[in-house]
Amino acid sequence: MRLQGKTAIVTGGASGFGEGIVRKFIAEGARVMIADINLDAAKALAEETGGIAQHVDVSNAQSVHDMAHAAFVAFDTLDILVNNAGITHLPMPMEDVTEEEFDRVMAVNDKSVFLTAKYIVPHMKANKSGAILNVASTAGVSPRPRLSWYNASKGWMITATKAMAVELAPEGVRVNAINPVAGETPLLQSFMGEDTPEIRAKFISTIPLGRFSTPEDMANAALFLCSDEASMITGVAMEVDGGRCI
């Protein structure tokens, strides 16, 4: 029960890595808001796990404001924020990505971190405590070709993590990131372009441990970084990648 008595929001919490983090946090004693654009999926997971479902579009200021307000009403105080919601464009030459696709990737992956900070950081500063975890990617460290703007969005997130960490450290708030390698999530096919045994084998060949990551892998790392066991760790972008970035 390493999160006993803690409260948390996990964005994009209804599927993929987010679902893994939600399940782990609840199993370890936390009360968790499952915030997702797919409210039906969030409700289904909440019913199964005992979490709280909340609709959110993380790229929309009013929606993020409403999510934060709902969390403060439900929990009174918020200890943990996991910025997990993310999207990608399909693999293609950088110049072929449309402006609309570019704007959407940056809004969901990056603007969301700005918006959650805007509405949640003041609460954590007032409490002189809190842990924020940004789910970035190995793409922000070791970019894959044909995913240029997705790569860039995750590089932004890693830099934002470090900037937030150094600014918020005197306020008692820690900010870290995890960098997953490609995993068995709804985004996997988008990264690959198409899901075939040959393309899967090509992706896995770039991972020294020889497998995709799993939601449980991310959940274990997230649990540590958001727990009091990591009380001296801030500004870290932990690679959970089977050795891909070596």
C-alpha positions in Angstrom: 0.0 0.0 0.0 2.7 2.5 -1.1 0.1 5.2 -2.0 -2.2 4.7 1.0 -4.1 7.9 1.6 -2.9 9.6 -1.6 -5.2 11.0 -4.3 -4.4 11.1 -8.0 -5.5 12.2 -11.5 -4.4 10.1 -14.4 -5.2 11.6 -17.8 -5.8 9.1 -20.6 -6.5 6.7 -17.8 -9.1 4.5 -19.5 -6.7 2.6 -21.7 -3.1 1.7 -22.5 -0.4 2.9 -20.2 -2.9 5.1 -18.3 -5.1 2.1 -17.5 -2.1 0.2 -16.2 -1.1 3.2 -13.9 -4.7 3.5 -12.7 -4.9 -0.1 -11.7 -1.5 0.0 -10.0 -2.2 3.2 -8.1 -5.6 1.9 -6.8 -4.1 -1.5 -5.8 -1.5 0.5 -3.8 -4.1 2.4 -1.9 -4.7 5.6 -3.9 -8.0 7.2 -4.7 -7.8 7.8 -8.5 -9.7 10.0 -10.9 -9.7 8.3 -14.3 -9.8 11.3 -16.7 -10.3 10.4 -20.3 -11.9 11.8 -23.5 -13.7 8.4 -23.7 -16.1 8.7 -20.8 -17.7 5.4 -21.3 -14.4 3.6 -21.1 -13.5 5.6 -18.0 -16.8 4.7 -16.4 -16.3 1.0 -17.1 -12.8 1.0 -15.5 -14.1 3.1 -12.6 -16.8 0.6 -11.9 -14.4 -2.3 -12.0 -11.7 -0.6 -9.9 -13.5 1.8 -7.6 -12.0 4.9 -9.3 -13.8 8.1 -10.3 -14.6 8.6 -14.0 -14.2 12.1 -15.4 -14.5 13.3 -19.0 -11.6 15.5 -20.2 -10.3 16.9 -23.4 -6.7 17.7 -22.2 -6.2 20.2 -25.1 -9.2 22.3 -24.0 -8.7 24.9 -21.1 -12.3 24.7 -19.8 -12.3 20.9 -19.9 -9.1 20.8 -17.9 -10.3 23.4 -15.5 -13.5 21.4 -14.9 -11.4 18.2 -14.3 -9.3 19.9 -11.7 -12.3 21.4 -10.0 -14.0 18.0 -9.9 -10.9 16.4 -8.4 -10.7 19.1 -5.7 -14.4 18.6 -4.9 -14.0 14.8 -4.8 -10.7 14.5 -2.9 -10.4 17.9 -1.1 -6.7 17.7 -1.8 -4.7 16.3 -4.8 -1.3 14.6 -4.3 -0.5 13.2 -7.7 -1.0 14.2 -11.3 -0.1 11.9 -14.2 -0.1 13.6 -17.6 -0.5 10.5 -19.7 -2.9 11.4 -22.4 -1.1 11.5 -25.8 -1.5 11.0 -29.5 0.7 10.7 -32.6 0.5 11.3 -36.3 0.9 8.4 -38.6 4.5 7.6 -39.9 5.2 9.8 -42.9 7.7 12.3 -44.3 7.7 15.4 -42.0 6.5 17.7 -44.8 3.4 15.5 -45.4 1.9 15.9 -41.9 -1.0 18.3 -42.2 -1.1 21.5 -40.2 -4.2 20.2 -38.4 -2.4 16.9 -37.5 0.6 18.9 -36.2 -1.6 21.2 -34.1 -3.5 18.3 -32.6 -0.4 16.4 -31.6 1.1 19.6 -29.9 -2.2 20.4 -28.2 -2.8 16.9 -26.7 0.9 16.1 -25.9 2.2 19.5 -24.9 -0.5 22.1 -24.3 -2.1 19.7 -21.9 0.9 19.9 -19.6 0.6 23.7 -19.6 -3.1 23.5 -18.9 -2.9 21.0 -16.0 0.0 23.0 -14.5 -2.2 26.2 -14.8 -5.1 24.7 -12.9 -3.4 22.2 -10.6 0.1 23.5 -9.7 -1.3 26.4 -7.6 -3.1 23.9 -5.4 0.1 21.8 -4.9 2.1 25.0 -4.2 -0.4 26.0 -1.6 0.0 22.5 0.0 3.8 22.6 -0.3 3.6 19.1 -1.7 2.8 17.1 -4.8 4.1 14.8 -7.4 3.7 15.3 -11.2 4.5 12.6 -13.7 4.7 13.3 -17.4 4.5 10.3 -19.7 7.0 11.3 -22.4 8.7 8.8 -24.8 12.0 7.4 -26.0 11.0 9.3 -29.1 12.0 12.5 -27.3 15.5 11.1 -26.7 16.2 8.8 -29.7 13.8 9.9 -32.5 12.4 7.4 -35.1 12.3 8.5 -38.7 8.9 9.6 -40.1 7.5 10.5 -36.7 9.2 13.9 -36.6 6.6 16.0 -35.0 5.6 13.4 -32.5 9.3 13.0 -31.6 9.5 16.8 -31.1 6.4 16.9 -28.9 7.9 14.4 -26.5 11.2 16.2 -26.5 9.3 19.3 -25.5 7.7 17.3 -22.7 11.0 16.1 -21.3 12.4 19.7 -21.3 9.2 20.9 -19.7 9.6 18.3 -17.0 13.0 19.5 -16.1 12.0 23.2 -16.2 9.0 22.5 -14.0 11.1 20.5 -11.6 13.6 23.2 -11.0 11.0 25.9 -10.5 8.7 23.9 -8.3 11.3 22.2 -6.1 11.4 25.1 -3.6 7.6 24.7 -3.3 7.8 21.1 -2.3 6.5 19.8 -5.6 8.4 17.1 -7.6 8.1 16.7 -11.3 9.4 13.6 -13.2 8.8 11.9 -16.5 9.0 8.3 -17.8 10.1 7.5 -21.4 8.3 4.4 -22.6 9.4 2.5 -25.6 6.6 1.3 -28.0 4.2 -0.9 -26.2 1.0 -2.9 -26.5 -1.4 0.0 -26.4 -3.9 1.5 -28.8 -1.2 3.8 -30.2 1.0 1.0 -31.3 -0.5 0.6 -34.7 -0.3 4.3 -35.3 3.4 4.3 -34.6 4.0 1.4 -36.9 1.6 2.6 -39.7 0.3 -1.0 -40.1 0.4 -3.9 -37.8 2.1 -6.9 -39.4 4.5 -9.5 -38.0 7.3 -8.1 -40.1 6.9 -4.5 -38.8 6.5 -5.8 -35.3 9.8 -7.7 -35.7 11.5 -4.6 -37.0 10.4 -2.5 -34.0 11.3 -5.2 -31.5 14.8 -5.6 -33.1 15.6 -2.1 -31.9 14.8 -3.0 -28.2 17.7 -5.0 -26.6 15.5 -6.8 -24.1 13.5 -8.1 -27.1 9.9 -7.2 -26.3 7.5 -4.3 -26.4 6.7 -2.5 -23.1 3.5 -3.2 -21.2 1.2 -1.0 -19.2 2.4 -2.8 -16.1 6.0 -1.8 -16.9 5.0 1.8 -17.0 2.8 1.4 -13.9 5.7 0.1 -11.8 7.9 3.0 -12.8 5.1 5.5 -12.2 4.3 4.0 -8.8 7.9 4.5 -7.7 8.3 8.0 -9.0 5.0 9.2 -7.5 5.6 7.5 -4.1 7.4 8.9 -1.1 10.2 6.4 -1.9 11.2 8.9 -4.6 11.1 11.9 -2.3 14.7 12.9 -3.4 14.0 12.4 -7.1 12.9 15.3 -9.3 13.6 16.4 -12.9 14.3 12.8 -14.0 13.1 11.4 -17.4 13.4 7.7 -16.6 13.8 5.5 -19.7 11.5 2.4 -19.4 12.6 1.1 -22.7 14.3 -2.3 -22.5 17.6 -0.6 -23.4 16.5 1.1 -26.7 18.2 4.4 -25.9 21.6 2.9 -25.0 
